[in-house]
Amino acid sequence: MSNILDRLSLKLDNKGSVARDHLANERTYLAWVRTSLSLVTVGVAIRQLYRVAVDLNHGNDSTSSSIGASVEGSSHSDPLAGKVLGASFVSLGMAFVFIGLYRYFHSQYLMTKGKFPVSRLMVGACAVATLALLVGLLVSMFNEEH
């Protein structure tokens, strides 16, 4: 088993800032994973809150009175909106894991060549996608059914 791990590991001479740079690259990947987990958590929470609101609007009081009091006046009775928003956040979270993984290995490869990639387009695209979902969430919060 250790022979397989030795073959998969990249071994570099620790000259200058090599170790520090590679450890920073790992921390950056972990930040991508944390962001991903946060987006997935938000997606699950949105889905559950929409479900609770639908249950309360249909008189199916399966929740405690404290939760009922906080969403009783809510206009979120469209279960499809909750599913779409929740799934969108979860999907973006899953994409962030893959983006972080790509970024980690791409940066690692270039650092072994003495270069470092600047990822303006990727960061901008992630920011736009996250902002679009947040705007969608804001719109759905103020969308009242008549």
MARBA-3410 file (N, C-alpha, C, O; in Angstrom, 1 decimal):
146
0.8,-1.2,0.0,0.0,0.0,0.0,0.9,1.3,0.0,0.6,2.2,-0.7 ~ 1.9,1.3,0.8,2.8,2.5,0.9,3.5,2.7,-0.5,3.8,3.8,-0.8 ~ 3.8,1.6,-1.2,4.4,1.7,-2.5,3.5,2.4,-3.5,4.0,3.2,-4.3 ~ 2.2,2.1,-3.4,1.3,2.8,-4.3,1.2,4.3,-3.9,1.2,5.2,-4.8 ~ 1.2,4.6,-2.6,1.1,6.0,-2.2,2.4,6.8,-2.6,2.4,7.9,-2.9
3.6,6.1,-2.5,4.8,6.7,-2.9,4.8,7.1,-4.4,5.3,8.1,-4.8 ~ 4.2,6.2,-5.2,4.1,6.5,-6.6,3.2,7.6,-6.9,3.4,8.4,-7.9 ~ 2.1,7.8,-6.1,1.2,8.9,-6.4,1.6,10.2,-5.8,1.2,11.2,-6.2 ~ 2.5,10.2,-4.8,3.0,11.4,-4.2,4.0,12.1,-5.1,4.8,11.5,-5.8 ~ 3.9,13.4,-5.0,4.9,14.3,-5.7,5.9,14.7,-4.7,5.6,15.3,-3.6
7.2,14.4,-4.9,8.3,14.7,-4.0,9.1,15.8,-4.6,9.7,15.7,-5.7 ~ 9.2,16.9,-3.9,10.0,18.1,-4.3,11.1,18.4,-3.3,10.9,18.2,-2.1 ~ 12.2,19.0,-3.8,13.2,19.5,-2.9,12.6,20.8,-2.2,12.0,21.6,-2.9 ~ 12.8,20.9,-0.9,12.2,22.0,-0.1,13.2,23.1,-0.2,13.9,23.4,0.8 ~ 13.3,23.8,-1.3,14.2,24.9,-1.4,13.4,26.2,-1.5,12.3,26.2,-2.2
13.8,27.2,-0.8,13.0,28.5,-0.9,11.7,28.3,-0.2,11.5,27.9,1.0 ~ 10.6,28.6,-1.0,9.3,28.6,-0.4,8.4,27.4,-1.0,7.2,27.5,-1.0 ~ 9.1,26.4,-1.4,8.3,25.3,-2.1,7.3,24.7,-1.1,6.1,24.6,-1.5 ~ 7.7,24.3,0.1,6.7,23.7,1.0,5.6,24.7,1.4,4.5,24.3,1.4 ~ 6.0,25.9,1.6,5.0,26.9,2.0,4.0,27.1,0.9,2.8,27.2,1.1
4.5,27.2,-0.3,3.6,27.4,-1.5,2.6,26.2,-1.7,1.4,26.4,-1.9 ~ 3.1,25.0,-1.5,2.3,23.8,-1.7,1.3,23.7,-0.6,0.1,23.3,-0.8 ~ 1.7,24.0,0.6,0.7,24.0,1.8,-0.3,25.1,1.6,-1.5,24.9,2.0 ~ 0.0,26.2,1.1,-1.0,27.3,0.8,-1.9,26.8,-0.3,-3.1,27.1,-0.2 ~ -1.4,26.1,-1.3,-2.3,25.5,-2.3,-3.3,24.5,-1.7,-4.5,24.5,-2.1
-2.9,23.7,-0.7,-3.8,22.8,-0.1,-4.8,23.6,0.7,-6.0,23.2,0.8 ~ -4.4,24.6,1.4,-5.4,25.4,2.2,-6.4,26.1,1.3,-7.6,26.2,1.7 ~ -6.0,26.5,0.1,-6.9,27.1,-0.8,-7.9,26.0,-1.3,-9.1,26.4,-1.4 ~ -7.5,24.8,-1.6,-8.4,23.8,-1.9,-9.4,23.5,-0.8,-10.6,23.3,-1.1 ~ -8.9,23.5,0.4,-9.9,23.3,1.5,-10.9,24.4,1.7,-12.0,24.2,2.1
-10.5,25.6,1.3,-11.4,26.7,1.3,-12.5,26.5,0.2,-13.7,26.8,0.5 ~ -12.1,26.0,-0.9,-13.1,25.6,-1.9,-14.1,24.6,-1.4,-15.3,24.7,-1.6 ~ -13.6,23.6,-0.7,-14.4,22.6,-0.1,-15.3,23.1,0.9,-16.5,22.8,1.0 ~ -14.8,24.0,1.8,-15.7,24.7,2.8,-16.8,25.5,2.1,-18.0,25.4,2.6 ~ -16.5,26.2,1.1,-17.5,27.0,0.4,-18.5,26.1,-0.2,-19.7,26.3,-0.2
-18.0,24.9,-0.8,-18.9,24.0,-1.4,-19.9,23.4,-0.3,-21.1,23.3,-0.6 ~ -19.4,23.0,0.8,-20.2,22.5,1.9,-21.2,23.6,2.3,-22.4,23.2,2.7 ~ -20.8,24.8,2.4,-21.7,25.9,2.8,-22.9,26.0,1.8,-24.0,26.2,2.1 ~ -22.6,26.0,0.5,-23.6,26.1,-0.5,-24.6,24.9,-0.5,-25.8,25.1,-0.7 ~ -24.0,23.7,-0.3,-24.9,22.5,-0.2,-25.8,22.7,1.0,-27.0,22.3,1.0
-25.3,23.1,2.2,-26.1,23.3,3.4,-27.2,24.4,3.1,-28.3,24.1,3.6 ~ -26.9,25.4,2.5,-27.9,26.5,2.1,-29.0,25.8,1.2,-30.2,26.1,1.4 ~ -28.6,25.0,0.3,-29.5,24.4,-0.6,-30.5,23.5,0.1,-31.7,23.5,-0.1 ~ -29.9,22.7,1.0,-30.8,21.8,1.8,-31.7,22.6,2.7,-32.9,22.2,2.9 ~ -31.2,23.6,3.3,-32.0,24.5,4.2,-33.1,25.1,3.5,-34.3,25.2,3.9
-32.8,25.6,2.3,-33.9,26.3,1.4,-35.0,25.2,1.1,-36.2,25.5,1.3 ~ -34.6,24.1,0.7,-35.6,23.0,0.4,-36.4,22.7,1.6,-37.6,22.5,1.5 ~ -35.8,22.5,2.7,-36.6,22.2,3.9,-37.5,23.3,4.4,-38.6,23.0,4.8 ~ -37.1,24.5,4.3,-37.9,25.6,4.7,-39.1,25.8,3.7,-40.2,26.1,4.2 ~ -38.9,25.6,2.5,-40.0,25.6,1.5,-41.0,24.5,1.9,-42.2,24.6,1.8
-40.5,23.3,2.2,-41.3,22.2,2.5,-42.2,22.4,3.8,-43.3,22.1,3.8 ~ -41.5,23.0,4.8,-42.2,23.4,6.0,-43.3,24.4,5.7,-44.5,24.3,6.2 ~ -43.0,25.4,4.9,-44.0,26.4,4.5,-45.2,25.8,3.8,-46.4,26.1,4.1 ~ -44.9,24.8,2.9,-46.0,24.2,2.2,-46.9,23.3,3.1,-48.1,23.3,3.0 ~ -46.2,22.6,4.0,-47.0,21.8,5.0,-47.8,22.7,5.9,-49.0,22.3,6.2
-47.3,23.8,6.3,-48.1,24.7,7.1,-49.3,25.4,6.4,-50.4,25.6,6.9 ~ -49.0,25.7,5.1,-50.1,26.3,4.3,-51.2,25.3,4.0,-52.4,25.7,3.7 ~ -50.9,24.0,4.0,-51.9,23.0,3.7,-52.5,22.5,5.0,-53.3,21.5,5.0 ~ -52.2,23.1,6.1,-52.7,22.6,7.4,-52.1,21.3,7.9,-52.7,20.7,8.8 ~ -51.0,21.0,7.4,-50.3,19.7,7.8,-49.3,20.1,8.8,-48.1,20.1,8.5
-49.7,20.4,10.1,-48.8,20.9,11.1,-47.9,19.8,11.7,-48.2,19.3,12.7 ~ -46.8,19.5,11.0,-45.9,18.5,11.5,-44.7,19.1,12.1,-43.7,18.3,12.4 ~ -44.7,20.4,12.3,-43.5,21.0,12.9,-43.9,21.6,14.3,-45.1,21.7,14.6 ~ -42.9,22.0,15.0,-43.2,22.6,16.3,-43.8,24.0,16.2,-43.7,24.6,15.1 ~ -44.4,24.5,17.2,-45.1,25.8,17.1,-44.1,26.9,16.9,-44.5,27.9,16.3
-42.9,26.8,17.4,-41.9,27.9,17.2,-41.5,28.0,15.7,-41.4,29.2,15.3 ~ -41.4,26.9,15.0,-41.1,27.0,13.6,-42.3,27.5,12.9,-42.2,28.3,12.0 ~ -43.5,27.0,13.3,-44.7,27.5,12.6,-45.0,28.9,12.8,-45.5,29.6,11.8 ~ -44.6,29.5,13.9,-44.8,30.9,14.1,-43.9,31.7,13.2,-44.3,32.8,12.8 ~ -42.7,31.2,12.9,-41.8,32.0,12.1,-42.1,32.0,10.6,-41.7,32.9,9.9
-42.8,30.9,10.1,-43.1,30.9,8.7,-44.6,30.8,8.4,-44.9,30.6,7.2 ~ -45.4,31.0,9.4,-46.8,30.9,9.2,-47.3,31.9,8.2,-48.2,31.5,7.3 ~ -46.9,33.1,8.2,-47.3,34.1,7.3,-46.5,34.1,6.0,-46.7,35.0,5.1 ~ -45.7,33.1,5.8,-44.9,33.0,4.6,-45.7,32.8,3.4,-46.7,32.0,3.4 ~ -45.3,33.3,2.2,-46.0,33.1,1.0,-45.3,32.1,0.1,-45.7,31.9,-1.0
-44.3,31.4,0.7,-43.6,30.4,-0.1,-44.4,29.0,-0.1,-44.0,28.1,0.7 ~ -45.4,29.0,-0.9,-46.1,27.7,-0.9,-45.9,27.0,-2.2,-46.6,26.0,-2.5 ~ -45.0,27.4,-3.0,-44.6,26.7,-4.3,-43.5,25.8,-4.0,-42.4,26.2,-3.9 ~ -43.8,24.5,-4.0,-42.8,23.5,-3.7,-41.7,23.4,-4.8,-40.6,23.0,-4.6 ~ -42.2,23.7,-6.1,-41.2,23.7,-7.2,-40.1,24.7,-7.0,-39.0,24.5,-7.3
-40.5,25.9,-6.5,-39.5,27.0,-6.3,-38.4,26.5,-5.3,-37.2,26.8,-5.5 ~ -38.9,25.9,-4.2,-37.9,25.4,-3.2,-37.0,24.3,-3.8,-35.9,24.3,-3.5 ~ -37.6,23.5,-4.6,-36.8,22.4,-5.2,-35.8,22.9,-6.1,-34.6,22.5,-6.1 ~ -36.2,23.9,-7.0,-35.3,24.5,-8.0,-34.2,25.3,-7.3,-33.0,25.1,-7.6 ~ -34.5,26.1,-6.3,-33.5,26.9,-5.6,-32.6,26.0,-4.8,-31.3,26.2,-4.9
-33.1,25.1,-4.1,-32.3,24.1,-3.3,-31.4,23.3,-4.2,-30.2,23.2,-3.9 ~ -31.9,22.8,-5.3,-31.1,22.0,-6.2,-30.0,22.9,-6.9,-28.9,22.4,-7.1 ~ -30.3,24.1,-7.1,-29.3,25.0,-7.7,-28.2,25.3,-6.8,-27.0,25.2,-7.2 ~ -28.5,25.5,-5.5,-27.4,25.7,-4.6,-26.6,24.5,-4.4,-25.3,24.5,-4.3 ~ -27.2,23.3,-4.3,-26.5,22.1,-4.1,-25.6,21.8,-5.4,-24.5,21.4,-5.3
-26.2,22.1,-6.6,-25.4,21.9,-7.8,-24.2,22.8,-7.9,-23.1,22.4,-8.2 ~ -24.4,24.0,-7.5,-23.2,25.0,-7.4,-22.2,24.5,-6.4,-21.0,24.6,-6.7 ~ -22.6,24.0,-5.3,-21.7,23.5,-4.3,-20.9,22.3,-4.8,-19.7,22.2,-4.6 ~ -21.6,21.4,-5.6,-20.8,20.3,-6.2,-19.8,20.8,-7.2,-18.7,20.3,-7.3 ~ -20.2,21.8,-8.0,-19.3,22.4,-9.0,-18.1,23.0,-8.3,-17.0,22.9,-8.9
-18.3,23.6,-7.2,-17.2,24.2,-6.5,-16.1,23.2,-6.0,-14.9,23.5,-6.0 ~ -16.6,22.0,-5.7,-15.6,20.9,-5.4,-14.7,20.6,-6.6,-13.5,20.5,-6.5 ~ -15.4,20.5,-7.7,-14.6,20.2,-8.9,-13.7,21.3,-9.4,-12.6,21.1,-9.9 ~ -14.2,22.5,-9.3,-13.4,23.7,-9.6,-12.2,23.8,-8.7,-11.1,24.0,-9.1 ~ -12.4,23.6,-7.4,-11.3,23.6,-6.4,-10.3,22.5,-6.7,-9.1,22.7,-6.6
-10.8,21.3,-7.1,-9.9,20.2,-7.4,-9.1,20.5,-8.6,-7.9,20.2,-8.7 ~ -9.7,21.0,-9.7,-9.0,21.4,-10.9,-7.9,22.5,-10.5,-6.8,22.4,-11.0 ~ -8.4,23.5,-9.8,-7.5,24.6,-9.4,-6.3,24.0,-8.6,-5.1,24.5,-8.8 ~ -6.5,23.1,-7.7,-5.4,22.5,-6.9,-4.4,21.9,-7.8,-3.2,22.2,-7.6 ~ -4.8,21.0,-8.6,-3.8,20.2,-9.4,-3.2,21.1,-10.5,-2.0,20.9,-10.8
-4.0,22.0,-11.1,-3.4,22.9,-12.1,-2.3,23.8,-11.4,-1.2,24.0,-12.0 ~ -2.6,24.4,-10.2,-1.7,25.2,-9.5,-0.4,24.4,-9.1,0.7,24.9,-9.2 ~ -0.7,23.2,-8.7,0.5,22.3,-8.3,1.4,22.0,-9.4,2.6,22.1,-9.3 ~ 0.8,21.7,-10.6,1.6,21.4,-11.8,2.4,22.7,-12.2,3.6,22.6,-12.4 ~ 1.8,23.8,-12.2,2.5,25.0,-12.6,3.5,25.5,-11.6,4.6,26.0,-12.0
3.3,25.2,-10.3,4.3,25.6,-9.3,5.5,24.7,-9.4,6.6,25.2,-9.1 ~ 5.4,23.5,-9.9,6.6,22.6,-10.1,7.4,23.2,-11.3,8.6,22.8,-11.5 ~ 6.7,24.0,-12.2,7.4,24.6,-13.3,7.9,26.0,-13.0,8.4,26.7,-13.9 ~ 7.7,26.4,-11.8,8.1,27.8,-11.4,7.2,28.9,-11.7,7.5,30.1,-11.7 ~ 5.9,28.5,-12.0,4.9,29.5,-12.4,3.7,29.4,-11.5,3.6,28.4,-10.7
2.8,30.4,-11.5,1.6,30.3,-10.7,0.5,30.9,-11.6,0.6,32.0,-12.1 ~ -0.7,30.2,-11.6,-1.8,30.6,-12.5,-2.6,31.6,-11.7,-3.0,31.5,-10.5 ~ -3.0,32.7,-12.4,-3.9,33.7,-11.8,-5.3,33.3,-12.4,-5.5,33.2,-13.6 ~ -6.3,33.1,-11.5,-7.6,32.6,-12.0,-8.7,33.6,-11.9,-9.6,33.4,-11.2 ~ -8.5,34.6,-12.6,-9.5,35.7,-12.6,-10.9,35.3,-13.2,-11.9,35.6,-12.7
-10.8,34.6,-14.3,-12.1,34.1,-15.0,-12.8,33.2,-14.1,-14.1,33.3,-14.0 ~ -12.2,32.2,-13.6,-12.8,31.2,-12.7,-13.5,31.8,-11.5,-14.6,31.5,-11.1 ~ -12.7,32.7,-10.8,-13.3,33.3,-9.6,-14.4,34.2,-10.0,-15.4,34.3,-9.3 ~ -14.3,34.9,-11.1,-15.4,35.8,-11.6,-16.7,35.0,-11.9,-17.8,35.4,-11.6 ~ -16.5,33.9,-12.6,-17.6,33.0,-13.0,-18.3,32.5,-11.7,-19.5,32.4,-11.7
-17.5,32.1,-10.7,-18.1,31.6,-9.5,-18.9,32.7,-8.7,-19.9,32.4,-8.2 ~ -18.3,33.9,-8.7,-19.0,35.0,-8.1,-20.3,35.3,-8.8,-21.3,35.5,-8.1 ~ -20.3,35.3,-10.1,-21.5,35.6,-10.9,-22.6,34.5,-10.6,-23.7,34.8,-10.4 ~ -22.2,33.2,-10.6,-23.1,32.2,-10.4,-23.7,32.2,-9.0,-24.9,32.0,-8.8 ~ -22.9,32.5,-8.0,-23.4,32.6,-6.6,-24.3,33.8,-6.5,-25.3,33.7,-5.8
-23.9,34.9,-7.1,-24.8,36.1,-7.0,-26.1,35.9,-7.7,-27.1,36.4,-7.2 ~ -26.1,35.2,-8.8,-27.3,34.9,-9.5,-28.3,34.1,-8.7,-29.5,34.3,-8.6 ~ -27.7,33.1,-7.9,-28.6,32.3,-7.1,-29.1,33.1,-5.9,-30.2,32.9,-5.5 ~ -28.3,34.0,-5.4,-28.7,34.8,-4.3,-29.8,35.8,-4.7,-30.7,36.1,-4.0 ~ -29.7,36.3,-5.9,-30.7,37.2,-6.5,-32.0,36.4,-6.7,-33.1,36.9,-6.4
-31.9,35.2,-7.2,-33.0,34.3,-7.3,-33.7,34.0,-6.0,-34.9,34.0,-5.9 ~ -32.9,33.8,-4.9,-33.5,33.6,-3.6,-34.2,34.9,-3.1,-35.2,34.8,-2.5 ~ -33.6,36.0,-3.3,-34.2,37.3,-2.9,-35.5,37.5,-3.6,-36.5,37.9,-3.0 ~ -35.5,37.3,-4.9,-36.8,37.4,-5.7,-37.8,36.5,-5.2,-39.0,36.9,-5.0 ~ -37.5,35.3,-4.9,-38.5,34.3,-4.4,-39.0,34.7,-3.0,-40.1,34.4,-2.7
-38.2,35.3,-2.2,-38.6,35.8,-0.9,-39.7,36.9,-1.0,-40.6,36.9,-0.2 ~ -39.6,37.7,-2.0,-40.5,38.8,-2.2,-41.7,38.5,-3.2,-42.5,39.3,-3.4 ~ -41.6,37.3,-3.7,-42.7,36.9,-4.7,-43.9,36.4,-3.9,-43.8,35.4,-3.3 ~ -44.9,37.2,-3.9,-46.1,36.8,-3.1,-47.2,36.2,-4.1,-47.4,36.7,-5.2 ~ -47.8,35.2,-3.6,-48.9,34.6,-4.4,-50.2,35.3,-4.0,-50.4,35.6,-2.8
-51.0,35.4,-5.0,-52.3,36.1,-4.7,-53.4,35.1,-4.8,-54.6,35.5,-4.6
END
